[in-house]
């Protein structure tokens, strides 16, 4: 077992998942039910499954594309999302100021 890779994977996913929509959904579900265990297990299983699918997809793509290209595609994708979020927040702020 590569413990450094395990730790890096854990920290990367943990930090990226803080405050995302799935965590907010789990908070909302947890606030509306008495069965916290069911909410925890459902949210945990969903995260594990999506992570598993991501690992499988990454493994399959690495057979087709060089890892450097995959990293570049991911970086460009995140940058495009960031730019979109910045522009949409500016237009939202302008719309609210017009009211």
Backbone atoms as SQL, in Angstrom:
CREATE TABLE atoms (id INTEGER PRIMARY KEY, chain TEXT, resi INTEGER, resn TEXT, atom TEXT, x REAL, y REAL, z REAL);
INSERT INTO atoms VALUES
  (1, 'A', 1, 'UNK', 'N', 0.859, -1.189, 0.000),
  (2, 'A', 1, 'UNK', 'CA', 0.000, 0.000, 0.000),
  (3, 'A', 1, 'UNK', 'C', 0.892, 1.234, 0.000),
  (4, 'A', 2, 'UNK', 'N', 0.596, 2.154, -0.906),
  (5, 'A', 2, 'UNK', 'CA', 1.332, 3.411, -0.982),
  (6, 'A', 2, 'UNK', 'C', 0.652, 4.402, -0.031),
  (7, 'A', 3, 'UNK', 'N', 1.206, 4.559, 1.167),
  (8, 'A', 3, 'UNK', 'CA', 0.585, 5.391, 2.206),
  (9, 'A', 3, 'UNK', 'C', 0.601, 6.867, 1.841),
  (10, 'A', 4, 'UNK', 'N', 1.630, 7.310, 1.138),
  (11, 'A', 4, 'UNK', 'CA', 1.671, 8.718, 0.707),
  (12, 'A', 4, 'UNK', 'C', 0.541, 9.024, -0.258),
  (13, 'A', 5, 'UNK', 'N', 0.316, 8.117, -1.206),
  (14, 'A', 5, 'UNK', 'CA', -0.771, 8.306, -2.166),
  (15, 'A', 5, 'UNK', 'C', -2.125, 8.227, -1.472),
  (16, 'A', 6, 'UNK', 'N', -2.259, 7.333, -0.503),
  (17, 'A', 6, 'UNK', 'CA', -3.500, 7.237, 0.267),
  (18, 'A', 6, 'UNK', 'C', -3.787, 8.545, 0.997),
  (19, 'A', 7, 'UNK', 'N', -2.774, 9.083, 1.662),
  (20, 'A', 7, 'UNK', 'CA', -2.942, 10.347, 2.384),
  (21, 'A', 7, 'UNK', 'C', -3.243, 11.507, 1.456),
  (22, 'A', 8, 'UNK', 'N', -2.542, 11.557, 0.327),
  (23, 'A', 8, 'UNK', 'CA', -2.777, 12.626, -0.644),
  (24, 'A', 8, 'UNK', 'C', -4.190, 12.538, -1.218),
  (25, 'A', 9, 'UNK', 'N', -4.640, 11.336, -1.538),
  (26, 'A', 9, 'UNK', 'CA', -5.999, 11.155, -2.059),
  (27, 'A', 9, 'UNK', 'C', -7.032, 11.573, -1.023),
  (28, 'A', 10, 'UNK', 'N', -6.821, 11.154, 0.222),
  (29, 'A', 10, 'UNK', 'CA', -7.761, 11.506, 1.285),
  (30, 'A', 10, 'UNK', 'C', -7.853, 13.018, 1.453),
  (31, 'A', 11, 'UNK', 'N', -6.721, 13.678, 1.573),
  (32, 'A', 11, 'UNK', 'CA', -6.726, 15.124, 1.808),
  (33, 'A', 11, 'UNK', 'C', -7.313, 15.882, 0.612),
  (34, 'A', 12, 'UNK', 'N', -6.997, 15.448, -0.598),
  (35, 'A', 12, 'UNK', 'CA', -7.514, 16.121, -1.779),
  (36, 'A', 12, 'UNK', 'C', -9.030, 16.035, -1.839),
  (37, 'A', 13, 'UNK', 'N', -9.571, 14.834, -1.646),
  (38, 'A', 13, 'UNK', 'CA', -11.025, 14.663, -1.695),
  (39, 'A', 13, 'UNK', 'C', -11.679, 15.345, -0.503),
  (40, 'A', 14, 'UNK', 'N', -11.093, 15.204, 0.676),
  (41, 'A', 14, 'UNK', 'CA', -11.676, 15.806, 1.876),
  (42, 'A', 14, 'UNK', 'C', -11.794, 17.318, 1.729),
  (43, 'A', 15, 'UNK', 'N', -10.727, 17.957, 1.304),
  (44, 'A', 15, 'UNK', 'CA', -10.734, 19.418, 1.165),
  (45, 'A', 15, 'UNK', 'C', -11.675, 19.858, 0.041),
  (46, 'A', 16, 'UNK', 'N', -11.665, 19.110, -1.072),
  (47, 'A', 16, 'UNK', 'CA', -12.529, 19.519, -2.187),
  (48, 'A', 16, 'UNK', 'C', -14.002, 19.298, -1.892),
  (49, 'A', 17, 'UNK', 'N', -14.325, 18.393, -0.997),
  (50, 'A', 17, 'UNK', 'CA', -15.727, 18.111, -0.680),
  (51, 'A', 17, 'UNK', 'C', -16.300, 19.040, 0.392),
  (52, 'A', 18, 'UNK', 'N', -15.459, 19.762, 1.115),
  (53, 'A', 18, 'UNK', 'CA', -15.958, 20.655, 2.157),
  (54, 'A', 18, 'UNK', 'C', -16.828, 21.747, 1.546),
  (55, 'A', 19, 'UNK', 'N', -18.061, 21.830, 2.001),
  (56, 'A', 19, 'UNK', 'CA', -18.951, 22.896, 1.565),
  (57, 'A', 19, 'UNK', 'C', -19.531, 22.725, 0.177),
  (58, 'A', 20, 'UNK', 'N', -19.414, 21.547, -0.423),
  (59, 'A', 20, 'UNK', 'CA', -20.003, 21.376, -1.757),
  (60, 'A', 20, 'UNK', 'C', -21.489, 21.043, -1.641),
  (61, 'A', 21, 'UNK', 'N', -22.142, 20.915, -2.783),
  (62, 'A', 21, 'UNK', 'CA', -23.594, 20.703, -2.784),
  (63, 'A', 21, 'UNK', 'C', -23.997, 19.399, -2.127),
  (64, 'A', 22, 'UNK', 'N', -23.189, 18.359, -2.267),
  (65, 'A', 22, 'UNK', 'CA', -23.561, 17.082, -1.640),
  (66, 'A', 22, 'UNK', 'C', -23.495, 17.193, -0.119),
  (67, 'A', 23, 'UNK', 'N', -22.553, 17.945, 0.404),
  (68, 'A', 23, 'UNK', 'CA', -22.489, 18.139, 1.852),
  (69, 'A', 23, 'UNK', 'C', -23.684, 18.960, 2.331),
  (70, 'A', 24, 'UNK', 'N', -24.057, 19.968, 1.585),
  (71, 'A', 24, 'UNK', 'CA', -25.229, 20.765, 1.950),
  (72, 'A', 24, 'UNK', 'C', -26.507, 19.928, 1.899),
  (73, 'A', 25, 'UNK', 'N', -26.584, 19.014, 0.915),
  (74, 'A', 25, 'UNK', 'CA', -27.739, 18.118, 0.842),
  (75, 'A', 25, 'UNK', 'C', -27.771, 17.193, 2.060),
  (76, 'A', 26, 'UNK', 'N', -26.619, 16.694, 2.472),
  (77, 'A', 26, 'UNK', 'CA', -26.560, 15.828, 3.657),
  (78, 'A', 26, 'UNK', 'C', -26.960, 16.607, 4.909),
  (79, 'A', 27, 'UNK', 'N', -26.575, 17.858, 5.000),
  (80, 'A', 27, 'UNK', 'CA', -26.968, 18.697, 6.138),
  (81, 'A', 27, 'UNK', 'C', -28.482, 18.872, 6.152),
  (82, 'A', 28, 'UNK', 'N', -29.058, 19.154, 4.988),
  (83, 'A', 28, 'UNK', 'CA', -30.512, 19.336, 4.905),
  (84, 'A', 28, 'UNK', 'C', -31.245, 18.047, 5.250),
  (85, 'A', 29, 'UNK', 'N', -30.763, 16.934, 4.722),
  (86, 'A', 29, 'UNK', 'CA', -31.407, 15.650, 5.033),
  (87, 'A', 29, 'UNK', 'C', -31.255, 15.300, 6.510),
  (88, 'A', 30, 'UNK', 'N', -30.088, 15.566, 7.063),
  (89, 'A', 30, 'UNK', 'CA', -29.855, 15.280, 8.478),
  (90, 'A', 30, 'UNK', 'C', -30.715, 16.128, 9.395),
  (91, 'A', 31, 'UNK', 'N', -31.033, 17.318, 8.955),
  (92, 'A', 31, 'UNK', 'CA', -31.870, 18.202, 9.756),
  (93, 'A', 31, 'UNK', 'C', -33.345, 17.854, 9.694),
  (94, 'A', 32, 'UNK', 'N', -33.734, 17.058, 8.705),
  (95, 'A', 32, 'UNK', 'CA', -35.147, 16.729, 8.528),
  (96, 'A', 32, 'UNK', 'C', -35.510, 15.313, 8.941),
  (97, 'A', 33, 'UNK', 'N', -34.620, 14.602, 9.602),
  (98, 'A', 33, 'UNK', 'CA', -34.895, 13.205, 9.922),
  (99, 'A', 33, 'UNK', 'C', -34.347, 12.842, 11.294),
  (100, 'A', 34, 'UNK', 'N', -34.861, 11.783, 11.823),
  (101, 'A', 34, 'UNK', 'CA', -34.346, 11.242, 13.082),
  (102, 'A', 34, 'UNK', 'C', -33.309, 10.158, 12.818),
  (103, 'A', 35, 'UNK', 'N', -33.256, 9.647, 11.579),
  (104, 'A', 35, 'UNK', 'CA', -32.359, 8.552, 11.228),
  (105, 'A', 35, 'UNK', 'C', -31.059, 9.097, 10.641),
  (106, 'A', 36, 'UNK', 'N', -30.207, 9.610, 11.503),
  (107, 'A', 36, 'UNK', 'CA', -28.935, 10.175, 11.046),
  (108, 'A', 36, 'UNK', 'C', -28.041, 9.108, 10.444),
  (109, 'A', 37, 'UNK', 'N', -28.127, 7.902, 10.961),
  (110, 'A', 37, 'UNK', 'CA', -27.303, 6.806, 10.448),
  (111, 'A', 37, 'UNK', 'C', -27.625, 6.548, 8.973),
  (112, 'A', 38, 'UNK', 'N', -28.916, 6.563, 8.605),
  (113, 'A', 38, 'UNK', 'CA', -29.303, 6.329, 7.207),
  (114, 'A', 38, 'UNK', 'C', -28.769, 7.433, 6.298),
  (115, 'A', 39, 'UNK', 'N', -28.830, 8.675, 6.752),
  (116, 'A', 39, 'UNK', 'CA', -28.304, 9.791, 5.955),
  (117, 'A', 39, 'UNK', 'C', -26.792, 9.643, 5.798),
  (118, 'A', 40, 'UNK', 'N', -26.111, 9.324, 6.901),
  (119, 'A', 40, 'UNK', 'CA', -24.655, 9.153, 6.853),
  (120, 'A', 40, 'UNK', 'C', -24.269, 8.014, 5.913),
  (121, 'A', 41, 'UNK', 'N', -24.926, 6.862, 6.054),
  (122, 'A', 41, 'UNK', 'CA', -24.590, 5.720, 5.213),
  (123, 'A', 41, 'UNK', 'C', -24.913, 5.994, 3.740),
  (124, 'A', 42, 'UNK', 'N', -26.036, 6.626, 3.465),
  (125, 'A', 42, 'UNK', 'CA', -26.387, 6.954, 2.084),
  (126, 'A', 42, 'UNK', 'C', -25.390, 7.914, 1.457),
  (127, 'A', 43, 'UNK', 'N', -25.045, 8.972, 2.182),
  (128, 'A', 43, 'UNK', 'CA', -24.094, 9.962, 1.657),
  (129, 'A', 43, 'UNK', 'C', -22.706, 9.341, 1.505),
  (130, 'A', 44, 'UNK', 'N', -22.306, 8.516, 2.449),
  (131, 'A', 44, 'UNK', 'CA', -20.993, 7.865, 2.381),
  (132, 'A', 44, 'UNK', 'C', -20.912, 6.900, 1.210),
  (133, 'A', 45, 'UNK', 'N', -21.950, 6.098, 1.037),
  (134, 'A', 45, 'UNK', 'CA', -21.965, 5.151, -0.085),
  (135, 'A', 45, 'UNK', 'C', -21.942, 5.884, -1.421),
  (136, 'A', 46, 'UNK', 'N', -22.655, 6.993, -1.515),
  (137, 'A', 46, 'UNK', 'CA', -22.664, 7.770, -2.757),
  (138, 'A', 46, 'UNK', 'C', -21.274, 8.320, -3.054),
  (139, 'A', 47, 'UNK', 'N', -20.590, 8.842, -2.034),
  (140, 'A', 47, 'UNK', 'CA', -19.241, 9.379, -2.245),
  (141, 'A', 47, 'UNK', 'C', -18.272, 8.269, -2.628),
  (142, 'A', 48, 'UNK', 'N', -18.387, 7.125, -1.968),
  (143, 'A', 48, 'UNK', 'CA', -17.506, 6.004, -2.293),
  (144, 'A', 48, 'UNK', 'C', -17.745, 5.539, -3.735),
  (145, 'A', 49, 'UNK', 'N', -19.008, 5.417, -4.133),
  (146, 'A', 49, 'UNK', 'CA', -19.321, 4.964, -5.484),
  (147, 'A', 49, 'UNK', 'C', -18.826, 5.949, -6.541),
  (148, 'A', 50, 'UNK', 'N', -19.049, 7.238, -6.331),
  (149, 'A', 50, 'UNK', 'CA', -18.584, 8.212, -7.323),
  (150, 'A', 50, 'UNK', 'C', -17.051, 8.247, -7.378),
  (151, 'A', 51, 'UNK', 'N', -16.405, 8.089, -6.231),
  (152, 'A', 51, 'UNK', 'CA', -14.938, 8.031, -6.223),
  (153, 'A', 51, 'UNK', 'C', -14.445, 6.786, -6.962),
  (154, 'A', 52, 'UNK', 'N', -15.109, 5.659, -6.734),
  (155, 'A', 52, 'UNK', 'CA', -14.743, 4.411, -7.405),
  (156, 'A', 52, 'UNK', 'C', -14.893, 4.559, -8.918),
  (157, 'A', 53, 'UNK', 'N', -16.010, 5.136, -9.353),
  (158, 'A', 53, 'UNK', 'CA', -16.214, 5.341, -10.788),
  (159, 'A', 53, 'UNK', 'C', -15.162, 6.284, -11.369),
  (160, 'A', 54, 'UNK', 'N', -14.789, 7.304, -10.608),
  (161, 'A', 54, 'UNK', 'CA', -13.745, 8.220, -11.064),
  (162, 'A', 54, 'UNK', 'C', -12.400, 7.538, -11.215),
  (163, 'A', 55, 'UNK', 'N', -12.077, 6.661, -10.276),
  (164, 'A', 55, 'UNK', 'CA', -10.813, 5.920, -10.351),
  (165, 'A', 55, 'UNK', 'C', -10.821, 4.989, -11.562),
  (166, 'A', 56, 'UNK', 'N', -11.940, 4.275, -11.760),
  (167, 'A', 56, 'UNK', 'CA', -12.031, 3.382, -12.920),
  (168, 'A', 56, 'UNK', 'C', -11.919, 4.152, -14.228),
  (169, 'A', 57, 'UNK', 'N', -12.645, 5.278, -14.318),
  (170, 'A', 57, 'UNK', 'CA', -12.598, 6.090, -15.530),
  (171, 'A', 57, 'UNK', 'C', -11.183, 6.630, -15.759),
  (172, 'A', 58, 'UNK', 'N', -10.555, 7.092, -14.679),
  (173, 'A', 58, 'UNK', 'CA', -9.187, 7.593, -14.801),
  (174, 'A', 58, 'UNK', 'C', -8.227, 6.514, -15.266),
  (175, 'A', 59, 'UNK', 'N', -8.412, 5.299, -14.754),
  (176, 'A', 59, 'UNK', 'CA', -7.558, 4.186, -15.175),
  (177, 'A', 59, 'UNK', 'C', -7.766, 3.863, -16.651),
  (178, 'A', 60, 'UNK', 'N', -9.019, 3.829, -17.083),
  (179, 'A', 60, 'UNK', 'CA', -9.311, 3.536, -18.487),
  (180, 'A', 60, 'UNK', 'C', -8.787, 4.640, -19.400),
  (181, 'A', 61, 'UNK', 'N', -8.991, 5.889, -19.000),
  (182, 'A', 61, 'UNK', 'CA', -8.505, 7.004, -19.829),
  (183, 'A', 61, 'UNK', 'C', -6.985, 7.024, -19.913),
  (184, 'A', 62, 'UNK', 'N', -6.318, 6.588, -18.832),
  (185, 'A', 62, 'UNK', 'CA', -4.850, 6.594, -18.848),
  (186, 'A', 62, 'UNK', 'C', -4.298, 5.570, -19.826),
  (187, 'A', 63, 'UNK', 'N', -5.121, 4.600, -20.221),
  (188, 'A', 63, 'UNK', 'CA', -4.692, 3.641, -21.241),
  (189, 'A', 63, 'UNK', 'C', -4.757, 4.250, -22.636),
  (190, 'A', 64, 'UNK', 'N', -5.582, 5.305, -22.786),
  (191, 'A', 64, 'UNK', 'CA', -5.789, 5.938, -24.091),
  (192, 'A', 64, 'UNK', 'C', -4.975, 7.229, -24.204),
  (193, 'A', 65, 'UNK', 'N', -5.042, 8.055, -23.160),
  (194, 'A', 65, 'UNK', 'CA', -4.381, 9.357, -23.168),
  (195, 'A', 65, 'UNK', 'C', -3.192, 9.353, -22.208),
  (196, 'A', 66, 'UNK', 'N', -2.158, 10.127, -22.519),
  (197, 'A', 66, 'UNK', 'CA', -1.075, 10.290, -21.549),
  (198, 'A', 66, 'UNK', 'C', -1.595, 11.014, -20.293),
  (199, 'A', 67, 'UNK', 'N', -1.023, 10.671, -19.146),
  (200, 'A', 67, 'UNK', 'CA', -1.457, 11.254, -17.876),
  (201, 'A', 67, 'UNK', 'C', -1.286, 12.768, -17.902),
  (202, 'A', 68, 'UNK', 'N', -0.254, 13.230, -18.550),
  (203, 'A', 68, 'UNK', 'CA', -0.034, 14.689, -18.642),
  (204, 'A', 68, 'UNK', 'C', -1.212, 15.372, -19.335),
  (205, 'A', 69, 'UNK', 'N', -1.754, 14.764, -20.368),
  (206, 'A', 69, 'UNK', 'CA', -2.911, 15.321, -21.077),
  (207, 'A', 69, 'UNK', 'C', -4.143, 15.309, -20.181),
  (208, 'A', 70, 'UNK', 'N', -4.314, 14.219, -19.439),
  (209, 'A', 70, 'UNK', 'CA', -5.475, 14.134, -18.544),
  (210, 'A', 70, 'UNK', 'C', -5.414, 15.237, -17.488),
  (211, 'A', 71, 'UNK', 'N', -4.224, 15.483, -16.950),
  (212, 'A', 71, 'UNK', 'CA', -4.064, 16.560, -15.968),
  (213, 'A', 71, 'UNK', 'C', -4.353, 17.911, -16.609),
  (214, 'A', 72, 'UNK', 'N', -3.896, 18.103, -17.837),
  (215, 'A', 72, 'UNK', 'CA', -4.135, 19.374, -18.538),
  (216, 'A', 72, 'UNK', 'C', -5.622, 19.567, -18.803),
  (217, 'A', 73, 'UNK', 'N', -6.303, 18.503, -19.229),
  (218, 'A', 73, 'UNK', 'CA', -7.746, 18.589, -19.484),
  (219, 'A', 73, 'UNK', 'C', -8.485, 18.922, -18.189),
  (220, 'A', 74, 'UNK', 'N', -8.105, 18.275, -17.090),
  (221, 'A', 74, 'UNK', 'CA', -8.748, 18.547, -15.798),
  (222, 'A', 74, 'UNK', 'C', -8.493, 19.993, -15.371),
  (223, 'A', 75, 'UNK', 'N', -7.265, 20.465, -15.539),
  (224, 'A', 75, 'UNK', 'CA', -6.934, 21.845, -15.160),
  (225, 'A', 75, 'UNK', 'C', -7.725, 22.849, -15.988),
  (226, 'A', 76, 'UNK', 'N', -7.824, 22.606, -17.291),
  (227, 'A', 76, 'UNK', 'CA', -8.598, 23.502, -18.152),
  (228, 'A', 76, 'UNK', 'C', -10.070, 23.470, -17.761),
  (229, 'A', 77, 'UNK', 'N', -10.586, 22.281, -17.468),
  (230, 'A', 77, 'UNK', 'CA', -11.979, 22.164, -17.043),
  (231, 'A', 77, 'UNK', 'C', -12.254, 22.947, -15.773),
  (232, 'A', 78, 'UNK', 'N', -11.371, 22.815, -14.776),
  (233, 'A', 78, 'UNK', 'CA', -11.555, 23.570, -13.531),
  (234, 'A', 78, 'UNK', 'C', -11.443, 25.068, -13.776),
  (235, 'A', 79, 'UNK', 'N', -10.515, 25.474, -14.643),
  (236, 'A', 79, 'UNK', 'CA', -10.370, 26.899, -14.944),
  (237, 'A', 79, 'UNK', 'C', -11.624, 27.447, -15.629),
  (238, 'A', 80, 'UNK', 'N', -12.193, 26.674, -16.551),
  (239, 'A', 80, 'UNK', 'CA', -13.424, 27.114, -17.216),
  (240, 'A', 80, 'UNK', 'C', -14.582, 27.228, -16.223),
  (241, 'A', 81, 'UNK', 'N', -14.672, 26.286, -15.310),
  (242, 'A', 81, 'UNK', 'CA', -15.717, 26.357, -14.286),
  (243, 'A', 81, 'UNK', 'C', -15.524, 27.600, -13.424),
  (244, 'A', 82, 'UNK', 'N', -14.270, 27.882, -13.045),
  (245, 'A', 82, 'UNK', 'CA', -13.981, 29.061, -12.221),
  (246, 'A', 82, 'UNK', 'C', -14.370, 30.350, -12.943),
  (247, 'A', 83, 'UNK', 'N', -14.007, 30.447, -14.213),
  (248, 'A', 83, 'UNK', 'CA', -14.353, 31.638, -14.988),
  (249, 'A', 83, 'UNK', 'C', -15.867, 31.776, -15.099),
  (250, 'A', 84, 'UNK', 'N', -16.553, 30.664, -15.351),
  (251, 'A', 84, 'UNK', 'CA', -18.010, 30.692, -15.433),
  (252, 'A', 84, 'UNK', 'C', -18.624, 31.166, -14.115),
  (253, 'A', 85, 'UNK', 'N', -18.122, 30.649, -13.006),
  (254, 'A', 85, 'UNK', 'CA', -18.644, 31.053, -11.699),
  (255, 'A', 85, 'UNK', 'C', -18.386, 32.535, -11.427),
  (256, 'A', 86, 'UNK', 'N', -17.212, 33.014, -11.824),
  (257, 'A', 86, 'UNK', 'CA', -16.911, 34.434, -11.626),
  (258, 'A', 86, 'UNK', 'C', -17.833, 35.305, -12.464),
  (259, 'A', 87, 'UNK', 'N', -18.031, 34.938, -13.740),
  (260, 'A', 87, 'UNK', 'CA', -18.898, 35.732, -14.605),
  (261, 'A', 87, 'UNK', 'C', -20.345, 35.656, -14.168),
  (262, 'A', 88, 'UNK', 'N', -20.808, 34.485, -13.770),
  (263, 'A', 88, 'UNK', 'CA', -22.206, 34.372, -13.367),
  (264, 'A', 88, 'UNK', 'C', -22.451, 35.121, -12.059),
  (265, 'A', 89, 'UNK', 'N', -21.472, 35.170, -11.171),
  (266, 'A', 89, 'UNK', 'CA', -21.674, 35.918, -9.929),
  (267, 'A', 89, 'UNK', 'C', -21.673, 37.412, -10.203),
  (268, 'A', 90, 'UNK', 'N', -20.895, 37.870, -11.184),
  (269, 'A', 90, 'UNK', 'CA', -20.916, 39.283, -11.547),
  (270, 'A', 90, 'UNK', 'C', -22.262, 39.666, -12.147),
  (271, 'A', 91, 'UNK', 'N', -22.792, 38.838, -13.039),
  (272, 'A', 91, 'UNK', 'CA', -24.082, 39.153, -13.652),
  (273, 'A', 91, 'UNK', 'C', -25.194, 39.063, -12.629),
  (274, 'A', 92, 'UNK', 'N', -25.100, 38.135, -11.653),
  (275, 'A', 92, 'UNK', 'CA', -26.093, 38.045, -10.584),
  (276, 'A', 92, 'UNK', 'C', -26.047, 39.296, -9.720),
  (277, 'A', 93, 'UNK', 'N', -24.855, 39.780, -9.424),
  (278, 'A', 93, 'UNK', 'CA', -24.710, 40.979, -8.598),
  (279, 'A', 93, 'UNK', 'C', -25.262, 42.205, -9.326),
  (280, 'A', 94, 'UNK', 'N', -25.023, 42.282, -10.634),
  (281, 'A', 94, 'UNK', 'CA', -25.544, 43.407, -11.413),
  (282, 'A', 94, 'UNK', 'C', -27.073, 43.361, -11.481),
  (283, 'A', 95, 'UNK', 'N', -27.638, 42.155, -11.609),
  (284, 'A', 95, 'UNK', 'CA', -29.092, 42.011, -11.651),
  (285, 'A', 95, 'UNK', 'C', -29.714, 42.420, -10.337),
  (286, 'A', 96, 'UNK', 'N', -29.071, 42.064, -9.228),
  (287, 'A', 96, 'UNK', 'CA', -29.615, 42.428, -7.915),
  (288, 'A', 96, 'UNK', 'C', -29.490, 43.925, -7.672),
  (289, 'A', 97, 'UNK', 'N', -28.434, 44.551, -8.192),
  (290, 'A', 97, 'UNK', 'CA', -28.267, 45.987, -7.993),
  (291, 'A', 97, 'UNK', 'C', -29.275, 46.783, -8.827),
  (292, 'A', 98, 'UNK', 'N', -29.769, 46.181, -9.921),
  (293, 'A', 98, 'UNK', 'CA', -30.762, 46.847, -10.756),
  (294, 'A', 98, 'UNK', 'C', -32.113, 46.897, -10.062),
  (295, 'A', 99, 'UNK', 'N', -32.360, 45.983, -9.123),
  (296, 'A', 99, 'UNK', 'CA', -33.654, 45.933, -8.434),
  (297, 'A', 99, 'UNK', 'C', -33.726, 47.004, -7.426);
